[in-house]
Amino acid sequence: MRKSISFFILSNTGTRARQFTLSSAAVKLLTLLVIATLACTGYIIHDYQRLKVTVSDTINLELALSNQTEEIASQRKQLQQFAGEINALKAKLLALNEFENKIRIIANIEKTADRDALLGVGGSIPEDIDASIPLTEKHNSLIREMHEKTDQIQTATEKQSNSFGTLINYLEDQINLLASTPAIRPATGWETSGFGYRKSPFTGLREFHKGLDIANQQGTPIIATADGIVSYTGYKGLLGKTLVLDHGHGMMTRFGHAHEILVETGDVVKRGDKIATIGSTGRSTGPHLHYEVLLNGIRVNPDKYILN
């Protein structure tokens, strides 16, 4: 027996009702169509949501990529700036190198063999890198170049520092030598007898005078002619009250016939310091200073060590 389903449609006007009859097969087909429609609708909704998420992820990735690209570009710009600063430092080191060379020429000091090649290392400027190279490769290339330049600057700085250290030590020694070299008159007055052969004021015979005599009133100040240490004070035979200064570098000065000695053995004195006064102690014809300069124990002409 075949089954069917009937539908009745009634009107509000009270007219005759309409009847629709569907077979069981049609009902089943209609049911399947409804289920299929619901399933397709659900699938479409699900796929739409998945597509929305995918689009959102894609937008986020594009944004992240854009930010990363900007960050890499910013880092590249910073590296270029850093490279410029390194080149500026190299230029300053070159200027210092030239300055040192001038000092060495003036001071007559030879320069080391490796100094000319010290800062002669070149390299490409970061702006010259091909723009078609990927950013990451550019970035790595710039970093490598920065490391190389930094190593060069560090090496150059160390060598320049050592070279300046050697130069400063030499100049300090020269300054010390100059400060320790007699260069001024030991007292004011008149030169009554110079270094060399003369007629003795006591015997009238020809003799070799070993110093310089400067006559002046008793009590006239005697000053140190160079920096040094008082190595002797006391009474020394014919020279009477005597003072000896040791200036180092084999240089010594001796002051005789003093009236008063104002320093003690071991005192450190500077050029121009008052150390004694002119007198007439020992064998003397009158108040004067007998001044001697000794180089490595040998008396030399004091006039060569008076520049004022």
C-alpha positions as CSV (number, residue, x, y, z in Angstrom):
1,M,0.0,0.0,0.0
2,R,1.6,3.4,-1.0
3,K,1.8,6.1,1.6
4,S,1.4,9.8,0.9
5,I,1.1,13.0,2.8
6,S,-1.6,15.6,2.2
7,F,-1.5,19.3,2.9
8,F,-4.6,21.5,3.2
9,I,-4.5,25.3,2.8
10,L,-7.4,27.2,4.2
11,S,-8.3,30.8,3.3
12,N,-9.4,33.5,5.8
13,T,-12.4,34.2,3.6
14,G,-13.9,30.8,4.2
15,T,-13.7,29.6,0.7
16,R,-13.0,26.1,-0.3
17,A,-9.8,24.6,1.1
18,R,-7.0,23.5,-1.2
19,Q,-5.4,20.1,-0.9
20,F,-1.8,19.1,-1.9
21,T,-0.7,15.5,-1.8
22,L,3.0,14.4,-1.7
23,S,4.1,10.9,-2.1
24,S,6.5,9.3,0.4
25,A,9.2,9.4,-2.2
26,A,8.7,13.1,-2.7
27,V,8.8,13.6,1.1
28,K,12.0,11.7,1.3
29,L,13.5,13.7,-1.5
30,L,12.4,17.0,0.1
31,T,13.9,15.9,3.4
32,L,17.2,15.0,1.7
33,L,17.2,18.4,0.0
34,V,16.6,20.2,3.3
35,I,19.4,18.2,5.0
36,A,21.8,18.8,2.0
37,T,20.9,22.5,2.1
38,L,21.7,22.8,5.8
39,A,24.9,20.8,5.4
40,C,26.1,23.1,2.5
41,T,25.1,26.2,4.5
42,G,27.1,24.9,7.5
43,Y,30.1,24.1,5.3
44,I,30.0,27.5,3.7
45,I,29.8,29.2,7.0
46,H,32.7,27.1,8.4
47,D,34.8,27.8,5.2
48,Y,34.0,31.5,5.4
49,Q,35.2,31.6,9.0
50,R,38.4,29.7,8.1
51,L,39.0,32.1,5.2
52,K,38.5,35.0,7.5
53,V,41.2,33.7,9.9
54,T,43.5,33.0,6.9
55,V,43.0,36.5,5.6
56,S,43.7,38.0,9.1
57,D,46.8,35.9,9.5
58,T,48.0,37.0,6.0
59,I,47.4,40.6,6.9
60,N,49.4,40.2,10.2
61,L,52.2,38.4,8.3
62,E,52.4,41.2,5.8
63,L,52.4,43.8,8.5
64,A,55.1,41.9,10.4
65,L,57.1,41.6,7.2
66,S,56.7,45.3,6.5
67,N,57.8,46.1,10.1
68,Q,60.8,43.8,9.7
69,T,61.7,45.4,6.4
70,E,61.6,48.9,8.0
71,E,63.6,47.6,11.0
72,I,66.3,46.1,8.7
73,A,66.4,49.3,6.7
74,S,66.7,51.3,9.9
75,Q,69.6,49.0,11.1
76,R,71.3,49.4,7.7
77,K,71.0,53.2,8.0
78,Q,72.5,53.0,11.5
79,L,75.3,50.8,10.2
80,Q,76.1,53.2,7.4
81,Q,76.2,56.0,10.0
82,F,78.5,53.9,12.1
83,A,80.7,53.3,9.1
84,G,80.9,57.0,8.6
85,E,82.0,57.5,12.2
86,I,84.7,54.8,11.8
87,N,86.0,56.6,8.7
88,A,86.0,59.8,10.6
89,L,88.1,58.2,13.4
90,K,90.5,56.8,10.8
91,A,90.9,60.3,9.4
92,K,91.6,61.6,12.9
93,L,94.2,58.8,13.4
94,L,95.8,59.8,10.1
95,A,96.0,63.4,11.3
96,L,97.5,62.3,14.6
97,N,100.0,60.2,12.6
98,E,101.0,63.2,10.6
99,F,101.3,65.3,13.8
100,E,103.5,62.7,15.4
101,N,105.7,62.5,12.2
102,K,106.2,66.3,12.5
103,I,107.2,66.0,16.2
104,R,109.6,63.2,15.3
105,I,111.2,65.3,12.6
106,I,111.6,68.2,15.0
107,A,112.9,66.0,17.7
108,N,115.0,64.0,15.2
109,I,113.5,60.7,16.2
110,E,113.2,57.9,13.7
111,K,109.7,56.5,13.1
112,T,108.9,52.7,13.3
113,A,108.9,50.7,10.1
114,D,105.2,49.6,10.3
115,R,103.7,53.1,10.9
116,D,103.3,54.2,7.3
117,A,101.2,51.1,6.5
118,L,99.3,51.4,9.7
119,L,96.3,53.2,8.4
120,G,96.6,52.6,4.7
121,V,93.8,50.0,4.7
122,G,90.9,50.8,2.4
123,G,87.4,49.4,2.0
124,S,84.1,49.9,0.2
125,I,81.7,52.5,1.6
126,P,78.4,50.9,2.7
127,E,76.4,53.2,0.3
128,D,78.2,51.5,-2.6
129,I,76.5,48.1,-1.9
130,D,74.3,46.9,-4.8
131,A,70.7,47.8,-4.1
132,S,69.5,44.5,-5.7
133,I,71.1,42.4,-3.0
134,P,68.5,41.2,-0.4
135,L,68.3,43.2,2.8
136,T,69.4,40.3,4.9
137,E,72.5,39.8,2.8
138,K,73.2,43.5,2.8
139,H,72.8,43.4,6.6
140,N,75.3,40.6,7.0
141,S,77.7,42.3,4.6
142,L,77.6,45.5,6.5
143,I,78.1,43.8,9.8
144,R,81.1,41.9,8.5
145,E,82.5,45.2,7.2
146,M,81.9,46.9,10.5
147,H,83.8,44.2,12.3
148,E,86.7,44.5,9.9
149,K,86.8,48.2,10.2
150,T,86.5,48.1,14.0
151,D,89.4,45.6,14.2
152,Q,91.5,47.9,12.0
153,I,90.7,50.9,14.2
154,Q,91.5,49.0,17.3
155,T,94.9,47.8,16.0
156,A,95.7,51.3,14.7
157,T,94.7,52.8,18.0
158,E,96.9,50.4,20.0
159,K,99.9,51.0,17.8
160,Q,99.4,54.7,17.8
161,S,99.1,54.7,21.6
162,N,102.3,52.7,21.9
163,S,104.0,55.0,19.5
164,F,102.9,58.1,21.3
165,G,103.9,56.5,24.6
166,T,107.4,56.0,23.3
167,L,107.5,59.5,21.9
168,I,106.3,61.0,25.1
169,N,108.9,59.0,27.1
170,Y,111.6,60.3,24.8
171,L,110.4,63.9,25.0
172,E,110.1,63.6,28.8
173,D,113.7,62.4,28.9
174,Q,114.7,65.3,26.7
175,I,112.9,67.8,28.8
176,N,114.5,66.3,31.9
177,L,117.9,66.5,30.2
178,L,117.3,70.1,29.2
179,A,116.2,71.0,32.7
180,S,119.2,69.2,34.1
181,T,121.7,70.9,31.8
182,P,123.3,74.2,33.1
183,A,122.1,77.0,30.9
184,I,122.1,80.3,32.9
185,R,124.7,82.5,34.8
186,P,125.2,81.4,38.4
187,A,125.5,84.9,39.7
188,T,125.5,88.5,38.6
189,G,128.8,90.3,38.4
190,W,132.0,90.7,36.3
191,E,133.9,87.8,34.8
192,T,137.4,88.3,36.2
193,S,138.9,85.1,34.9
194,G,137.7,82.6,32.3
195,F,138.2,78.9,31.6
196,G,141.7,78.0,30.3
197,Y,145.3,79.2,30.7
198,R,145.9,82.4,32.6
199,K,148.6,84.2,34.7
200,S,148.1,83.2,38.3
201,P,147.2,86.2,40.5
202,F,149.2,84.6,43.4
203,T,152.4,83.3,41.7
204,G,152.4,85.2,38.4
205,L,153.0,82.0,36.6
206,R,151.0,80.5,33.7
207,E,148.4,78.1,34.9
208,F,145.3,76.4,33.7
209,H,142.2,77.8,35.3
210,K,139.5,75.1,35.6
211,G,136.4,77.3,35.9
212,L,134.9,80.7,35.6
213,D,135.4,83.5,38.2
214,I,132.6,86.1,38.7
215,A,133.3,89.0,41.1
216,N,130.6,90.9,43.0
217,Q,129.9,92.1,46.5
218,Q,129.9,89.6,49.4
219,G,126.4,88.3,49.9
220,T,125.3,88.5,46.2
221,P,123.0,85.5,45.6
222,I,124.4,82.4,43.8
223,I,121.7,80.4,42.0
224,A,121.4,76.8,40.6
225,T,122.1,76.8,36.9
226,A,120.0,73.6,36.4
227,D,117.8,71.2,38.2
228,G,119.7,68.8,40.5
229,I,120.4,67.3,43.9
230,V,122.9,68.8,46.3
231,S,125.6,66.2,46.5
232,Y,128.2,68.1,48.6
233,T,128.4,71.0,51.0
234,G,131.4,71.9,53.1
235,Y,134.9,73.4,53.2
236,K,137.1,72.2,50.4
237,G,140.8,73.4,50.6
238,L,141.6,76.3,48.4
239,L,138.0,76.6,47.2
240,G,136.8,77.4,50.8
241,K,133.1,76.9,51.3
242,T,132.0,74.7,48.4
243,L,128.7,73.4,47.0
244,V,128.3,70.7,44.4
245,L,125.2,69.9,42.5
246,D,124.5,66.6,40.7
247,H,122.3,67.1,37.7
248,G,122.3,63.5,36.4
249,H,123.2,62.5,32.9
250,G,126.9,62.8,34.0
251,M,126.5,66.5,34.6
252,M,127.7,68.3,37.8
253,T,128.4,71.9,38.8
254,R,130.7,73.2,41.5
255,F,130.5,76.6,43.3
256,G,133.5,77.8,45.4
257,H,134.5,80.6,47.8
258,A,130.9,81.0,49.1
259,H,130.2,83.2,52.0
260,E,127.1,81.2,53.1
261,I,125.6,78.0,51.8
262,L,121.8,78.0,52.0
263,V,121.1,74.3,51.2
264,E,122.0,70.9,52.6
265,T,123.2,67.7,51.1
266,G,120.4,65.8,49.6
267,D,118.2,68.8,48.9
268,V,116.5,68.9,45.5
269,V,116.9,72.2,43.7
270,K,115.4,73.8,40.6
271,R,117.1,76.1,38.0
272,G,117.1,79.6,39.5
273,D,116.9,78.6,43.1
274,K,119.1,80.6,45.5
275,I,121.6,78.1,46.9
276,A,124.5,80.3,48.4
277,T,126.0,83.7,48.5
278,I,129.2,85.1,47.1
279,G,132.1,85.2,49.5
280,S,135.9,85.1,49.8
281,T,136.6,81.9,51.7
282,G,139.6,79.7,50.8
283,R,142.4,81.2,48.7
284,S,140.9,84.3,47.2
285,T,141.9,87.9,46.3
286,G,138.4,89.2,47.0
287,P,134.7,88.3,47.0
288,H,133.9,86.2,43.9
289,L,132.4,82.9,42.8
290,H,134.5,80.2,41.3
291,Y,132.1,78.2,39.0
292,E,132.9,74.9,37.4
293,V,130.9,72.6,35.0
294,L,131.9,68.9,34.9
295,L,130.7,66.4,32.3
296,N,131.4,62.8,33.1
297,G,134.0,64.0,35.7
298,I,135.8,66.2,33.2
299,R,135.8,70.0,33.6
300,V,134.5,71.8,30.6
301,N,134.2,75.5,29.6
302,P,131.3,77.0,31.6
303,D,130.8,79.7,29.0
304,K,129.3,77.0,26.7
305,Y,126.6,76.4,29.3
306,I,125.5,80.0,29.8
307,L,122.7,81.0,27.3
308,N,121.4,84.1,29.0
